Amino acid sequence: CLDAGINEIYIVRGYLAEQFDQLLYKYPMIRFLENPVYNEANNISSAMVARYMLSNAYVFEADLLISNPQIIKKYHYTSDFLAIKKDRTDDWCFTVKDGVIVEEKVGGLDCWQMVGISYWNEEDGHKLSDDIKMTYEQPGGKERYWEQVPLVFCQKHYKVEVRECRENDIIEI
């Protein structure tokens, strides 16, 4: 992110939150957001905490190491998920039509494997803030994954594109 000129960085923390404090020595610009219900809800609870910071913003899963910093760009205009084109996967993946994600599922053929990095433009970030809250507050909402909000439950509100990356651009740790 820093290589791309992105200096406003938020980390949502829950389990072992204090261990993230050591990052401040090297990256004093980081701001922490606390997720007090991290052990009671799925990752949508972290999105609830950060929902006002989603406009013109990247969202990263916590367990990723970016080996190719070129995949992060400061100027970005469409909302998208990074993904790897696959003949077959047992992991979370997307079905894509004309560059737009039309389905999120686990396992698929001739699909795009999700890698856990997305970008949200200004308009979609504002909508996402409201839609995350609405989904979270519905029965069963706390058990949802945050990315299901724009890709499944409120899909009609979004046109989320897929952005291709390579297998070795991102390492899951």
Phi and psi in degrees as GROMACS dihedral restraints (atoms count N, CA, C in turn):
[ dihedral_restraints ]
;  ai    aj    ak    al  type     phi  dphi    fc
    3     4     5     6     1   -63.0    20    10
    4     5     6     7     1   -38.3    20    10
    6     7     8     9     1   -61.9    20    10
    7     8     9    10     1   -28.1    20    10
    9    10    11    12     1   -88.1    20    10
   10    11    12    13     1     1.0    20    10
   12    13    14    15     1    83.3    20    10
   13    14    15    16     1    17.5    20    10
   15    16    17    18     1   -95.2    20    10
   16    17    18    19     1   113.0    20    10
   18    19    20    21     1  -112.9    20    10
   19    20    21    22     1    -9.5    20    10
   21    22    23    24     1   -94.6    20    10
   22    23    24    25     1   102.1    20    10
   24    25    26    27     1  -125.1    20    10
   25    26    27    28     1   126.4    20    10
   27    28    29    30     1  -116.1    20    10
   28    29    30    31     1   139.4    20    10
   30    31    32    33     1  -123.3    20    10
   31    32    33    34     1   122.6    20    10
   33    34    35    36     1   -85.8    20    10
   34    35    36    37     1   126.7    20    10
   36    37    38    39     1  -127.8    20    10
   37    38    39    40     1   149.3    20    10
   39    40    41    42     1  -140.5    20    10
   40    41    42    43     1   -90.4    20    10
   42    43    44    45     1   -60.8    20    10
   43    44    45    46     1   130.2    20    10
   45    46    47    48     1    54.1    20    10
   46    47    48    49     1    40.3    20    10
   48    49    50    51     1   -52.8    20    10
   49    50    51    52     1   -42.5    20    10
   51    52    53    54     1   -64.2    20    10
   52    53    54    55     1   -21.2    20    10
   54    55    56    57     1   -69.3    20    10
   55    56    57    58     1   -17.7    20    10
   57    58    59    60     1   -76.7    20    10
   58    59    60    61     1   -16.6    20    10
   60    61    62    63     1   -56.2    20    10
   61    62    63    64     1   -32.8    20    10
   63    64    65    66     1   -62.8    20    10
   64    65    66    67     1   -21.2    20    10
   66    67    68    69     1   -63.6    20    10
   67    68    69    70     1   -26.9    20    10
   69    70    71    72     1   -65.6    20    10
   70    71    72    73     1   -24.4    20    10
   72    73    74    75     1   -64.3    20    10
   73    74    75    76     1   -39.9    20    10
   75    76    77    78     1   -93.3    20    10
   76    77    78    79     1   -30.2    20    10
   78    79    80    81     1  -128.4    20    10
   79    80    81    82     1    75.4    20    10
   81    82    83    84     1   -67.0    20    10
   82    83    84    85     1   -12.0    20    10
   84    85    86    87     1   -80.7    20    10
   85    86    87    88     1   -10.7    20    10
   87    88    89    90     1   -64.9    20    10
   88    89    90    91     1   139.4    20    10
   90    91    92    93     1  -118.1    20    10
   91    92    93    94     1   135.4    20    10
   93    94    95    96     1   -98.6    20    10
   94    95    96    97     1   140.2    20    10
   96    97    98    99     1  -117.7    20    10
   97    98    99   100     1   130.8    20    10
   99   100   101   102     1   -93.2    20    10
  100   101   102   103     1   133.3    20    10
  102   103   104   105     1  -107.8    20    10
  103   104   105   106     1    97.3    20    10
  105   106   107   108     1   -72.5    20    10
  106   107   108   109     1   -13.4    20    10
  108   109   110   111     1  -114.4    20    10
  109   110   111   112     1    26.0    20    10
  111   112   113   114     1   -56.8    20    10
  112   113   114   115     1   -29.3    20    10
  114   115   116   117     1   -95.5    20    10
  115   116   117   118     1     5.0    20    10
  117   118   119   120     1  -116.6    20    10
  118   119   120   121     1   -10.7    20    10
  120   121   122   123     1  -143.6    20    10
  121   122   123   124     1   167.5    20    10
  123   124   125   126     1   -78.8    20    10
  124   125   126   127     1  -170.1    20    10
  126   127   128   129     1   -67.7    20    10
  127   128   129   130     1    -9.7    20    10
  129   130   131   132     1   -62.1    20    10
  130   131   132   133     1   -25.1    20    10
  132   133   134   135     1   -68.0    20    10
  133   134   135   136     1   -33.8    20    10
  135   136   137   138     1   -69.1    20    10
  136   137   138   139     1   -38.4    20    10
  138   139   140   141     1   -64.3    20    10
  139   140   141   142     1   -35.1    20    10
  141   142   143   144     1   -60.0    20    10
  142   143   144   145     1   -42.6    20    10
  144   145   146   147     1   -65.8    20    10
  145   146   147   148     1   -36.8    20    10
  147   148   149   150     1  -101.3    20    10
  148   149   150   151     1     9.2    20    10
  150   151   152   153     1   -62.4    20    10
  151   152   153   154     1   -22.6    20    10
  153   154   155   156     1   -86.1    20    10
  154   155   156   157     1    -0.8    20    10
  156   157   158   159     1  -110.0    20    10
  157   158   159   160     1    18.3    20    10
  159   160   161   162     1   -93.7    20    10
  160   161   162   163     1    -6.1    20    10
  162   163   164   165     1   -80.8    20    10
  163   164   165   166     1   132.0    20    10
  165   166   167   168     1    51.4    20    10
  166   167   168   169     1    50.9    20    10
  168   169   170   171     1  -141.6    20    10
  169   170   171   172     1   148.2    20    10
  171   172   173   174     1   -87.8    20    10
  172   173   174   175     1   149.6    20    10
  174   175   176   177     1  -123.6    20    10
  175   176   177   178     1   126.1    20    10
  177   178   179   180     1  -118.0    20    10
  178   179   180   181     1   139.6    20    10
  180   181   182   183     1   -68.9    20    10
  181   182   183   184     1   156.5    20    10
  183   184   185   186     1   -75.7    20    10
  184   185   186   187     1   -20.5    20    10
  186   187   188   189     1  -104.2    20    10
  187   188   189   190     1    38.6    20    10
  189   190   191   192     1  -118.8    20    10
  190   191   192   193     1   141.8    20    10
  192   193   194   195     1  -118.6    20    10
  193   194   195   196     1   121.1    20    10
  195   196   197   198     1   -88.8    20    10
  196   197   198   199     1   115.1    20    10
  198   199   200   201     1   -93.6    20    10
  199   200   201   202     1   -15.0    20    10
  201   202   203   204     1  -123.3    20    10
  202   203   204   205     1    94.6    20    10
  204   205   206   207     1   -63.8    20    10
  205   206   207   208     1   -14.2    20    10
  207   208   209   210     1   -66.5    20    10
  208   209   210   211     1   -16.0    20    10
  210   211   212   213     1   -75.3    20    10
  211   212   213   214     1   -13.8    20    10
  213   214   215   216     1  -102.0    20    10
  214   215   216   217     1   120.2    20    10
  216   217   218   219     1  -120.1    20    10
  217   218   219   220     1   140.3    20    10
  219   220   221   222     1   -67.2    20    10
  220   221   222   223     1   -43.0    20    10
  222   223   224   225     1  -103.3    20    10
  223   224   225   226     1   124.2    20    10
  225   226   227   228     1  -146.6    20    10
  226   227   228   229     1   140.5    20    10
  228   229   230   231     1  -120.3    20    10
  229   230   231   232     1   -20.2    20    10
  231   232   233   234     1  -117.9    20    10
  232   233   234   235     1   152.4    20    10
  234   235   236   237     1   -78.2    20    10
  235   236   237   238     1   135.3    20    10
  237   238   239   240     1  -157.7    20    10
  238   239   240   241     1   165.8    20    10
  240   241   242   243     1  -117.6    20    10
  241   242   243   244     1   135.5    20    10
  243   244   245   246     1   -72.7    20    10
  244   245   246   247     1   141.7    20    10
  246   247   248   249     1  -157.1    20    10
  247   248   249   250     1   160.4    20    10
  249   250   251   252     1  -113.1    20    10
  250   251   252   253     1   127.0    20    10
  252   253   254   255     1   -66.1    20    10
  253   254   255   256     1   128.8    20    10
  255   256   257   258     1  -133.1    20    10
  256   257   258   259     1   145.6    20    10
  258   259   260   261     1   -74.6    20    10
  259   260   261   262     1   -35.6    20    10
  261   262   263   264     1  -156.8    20    10
  262   263   264   265     1   141.8    20    10
  264   265   266   267     1  -150.7    20    10
  265   266   267   268     1   151.9    20    10
  267   268   269   270     1  -102.1    20    10
  268   269   270   271     1     0.9    20    10
  270   271   272   273     1   -91.4    20    10
  271   272   273   274     1   178.8    20    10
  273   274   275   276     1   -62.3    20    10
  274   275   276   277     1   136.2    20    10
  276   277   278   279     1  -150.0    20    10
  277   278   279   280     1   171.8    20    10
  279   280   281   282     1  -121.6    20    10
  280   281   282   283     1   146.3    20    10
  282   283   284   285     1   -97.3    20    10
  283   284   285   286     1   134.3    20    10
  285   286   287   288     1  -126.0    20    10
  286   287   288   289     1   138.2    20    10
  288   289   290   291     1  -129.7    20    10
  289   290   291   292     1   122.8    20    10
  291   292   293   294     1    53.1    20    10
  292   293   294   295     1    39.1    20    10
  294   295   296   297     1    83.1    20    10
  295   296   297   298     1    -2.0    20    10
  297   298   299   300     1  -110.3    20    10
  298   299   300   301     1   136.6    20    10
  300   301   302   303     1   -71.5    20    10
  301   302   303   304     1   123.8    20    10
  303   304   305   306     1  -112.6    20    10
  304   305   306   307     1   -13.2    20    10
  306   307   308   309     1  -156.4    20    10
  307   308   309   310     1   140.6    20    10
  309   310   311   312     1  -114.9    20    10
  310   311   312   313     1   134.6    20    10
  312   313   314   315     1  -156.2    20    10
  313   314   315   316     1   171.8    20    10
  315   316   317   318     1  -102.2    20    10
  316   317   318   319     1   118.5    20    10
  318   319   320   321     1    80.6    20    10
  319   320   321   322     1   138.3    20    10
  321   322   323   324     1  -176.9    20    10
  322   323   324   325     1   169.8    20    10
  324   325   326   327     1  -114.2    20    10
  325   326   327   328     1   145.6    20    10
  327   328   329   330     1    46.0    20    10
  328   329   330   331     1    63.4    20    10
  330   331   332   333     1  -138.6    20    10
  331   332   333   334     1  -174.8    20    10
  333   334   335   336     1  -118.5    20    10
  334   335   336   337     1   118.0    20    10
  336   337   338   339     1   -79.7    20    10
  337   338   339   340     1   125.7    20    10
  339   340   341   342     1   -68.2    20    10
  340   341   342   343     1   139.4    20    10
  342   343   344   345     1  -115.7    20    10
  343   344   345   346     1    -1.3    20    10
  345   346   347   348     1    92.0    20    10
  346   347   348   349     1    18.4    20    10
  348   349   350   351     1  -129.0    20    10
  349   350   351   352     1   128.6    20    10
  351   352   353   354     1  -134.8    20    10
  352   353   354   355     1   162.2    20    10
  354   355   356   357     1  -129.3    20    10
  355   356   357   358     1   141.5    20    10
  357   358   359   360     1  -126.3    20    10
  358   359   360   361     1   121.4    20    10
  360   361   362   363     1   -71.8    20    10
  361   362   363   364     1   176.4    20    10
  363   364   365   366     1   -59.5    20    10
  364   365   366   367     1   -50.5    20    10
  366   367   368   369     1   -61.5    20    10
  367   368   369   370     1   -48.9    20    10
  369   370   371   372     1   -67.4    20    10
  370   371   372   373     1   -34.6    20    10
  372   373   374   375     1   -60.8    20    10
  373   374   375   376     1   -40.3    20    10
  375   376   377   378     1   -66.3    20    10
  376   377   378   379     1   -44.4    20    10
  378   379   380   381     1   -62.7    20    10
  379   380   381   382     1   -41.3    20    10
  381   382   383   384     1   -61.7    20    10
  382   383   384   385     1   -37.7    20    10
  384   385   386   387     1   -56.4    20    10
  385   386   387   388     1   -47.2    20    10
  387   388   389   390     1   -70.7    20    10
  388   389   390   391     1   -42.6    20    10
  390   391   392   393     1   -68.9    20    10
  391   392   393   394     1   -34.4    20    10
  393   394   395   396     1   -62.9    20    10
  394   395   396   397     1   -46.2    20    10
  396   397   398   399     1   -61.4    20    10
  397   398   399   400     1   -46.3    20    10
  399   400   401   402     1   -60.8    20    10
  400   401   402   403     1   -46.5    20    10
  402   403   404   405     1   -65.3    20    10
  403   404   405   406     1   -43.2    20    10
  405   406   407   408     1   -60.0    20    10
  406   407   408   409     1   -37.8    20    10
  408   409   410   411     1   -83.4    20    10
  409   410   411   412     1    -8.1    20    10
  411   412   413   414     1   -77.4    20    10
  412   413   414   415     1   158.1    20    10
  414   415   416   417     1   -55.6    20    10
  415   416   417   418     1   129.6    20    10
  417   418   419   420     1    80.1    20    10
  418   419   420   421     1    -0.6    20    10
  420   421   422   423     1   -62.3    20    10
  421   422   423   424     1   -33.8    20    10
  423   424   425   426     1   -70.2    20    10
  424   425   426   427     1   -15.0    20    10
  426   427   428   429     1   -90.7    20    10
  427   428   429   430     1    -2.0    20    10
  429   430   431   432     1   -79.6    20    10
  430   431   432   433     1   156.7    20    10
  432   433   434   435     1   -87.8    20    10
  433   434   435   436     1   140.9    20    10
  435   436   437   438     1   -59.9    20    10
  436   437   438   439     1   -37.3    20    10
  438   439   440   441     1   -69.5    20    10
  439   440   441   442     1   -14.2    20    10
  441   442   443   444     1   -70.1    20    10
  442   443   444   445     1   -20.5    20    10
  444   445   446   447     1   -60.7    20    10
  445   446   447   448     1   -58.9    20    10
  447   448   449   450     1   -79.2    20    10
  448   449   450   451     1   -20.1    20    10
  450   451   452   453     1   -98.5    20    10
  451   452   453   454     1   -16.5    20    10
  453   454   455   456     1  -130.9    20    10
  454   455   456   457     1   -67.9    20    10
  456   457   458   459     1   -69.9    20    10
  457   458   459   460     1   -33.9    20    10
  459   460   461   462     1  -124.4    20    10
  460   461   462   463     1    31.6    20    10
  462   463   464   465     1   -54.9    20    10
  463   464   465   466     1   -33.8    20    10
  465   466   467   468     1   -65.6    20    10
  466   467   468   469     1   -16.4    20    10
  468   469   470   471     1   -84.3    20    10
  469   470   471   472     1    -8.1    20    10
  471   472   473   474     1  -133.5    20    10
  472   473   474   475     1   155.1    20    10
  474   475   476   477     1  -128.0    20    10
  475   476   477   478     1    87.2    20    10
  477   478   479   480     1   -95.2    20    10
  478   479   480   481     1   122.3    20    10
  480   481   482   483     1   -88.9    20    10
  481   482   483   484     1   164.5    20    10
  483   484   485   486     1  -102.7    20    10
  484   485   486   487     1   138.8    20    10
  486   487   488   489     1  -121.0    20    10
  487   488   489   490     1   121.0    20    10
  489   490   491   492     1   -73.6    20    10
  490   491   492   493     1   138.8    20    10
  492   493   494   495     1  -134.8    20    10
  493   494   495   496     1   170.9    20    10
  495   496   497   498     1   -98.5    20    10
  496   497   498   499     1   160.5    20    10
  498   499   500   501     1   -53.1    20    10
  499   500   501   502     1   -39.6    20    10
  501   502   503   504     1   -92.1    20    10
  502   503   504   505     1     6.1    20    10
  504   505   506   507     1   -73.2    20    10
  505   506   507   508     1   -31.0    20    10
  507   508   509   510     1  -136.0    20    10
  508   509   510   511     1   134.5    20    10
  510   511   512   513     1  -116.9    20    10
  511   512   513   514     1   126.4    20    10
  513   514   515   516     1   -83.3    20    10
  514   515   516   517     1   124.4    20    10
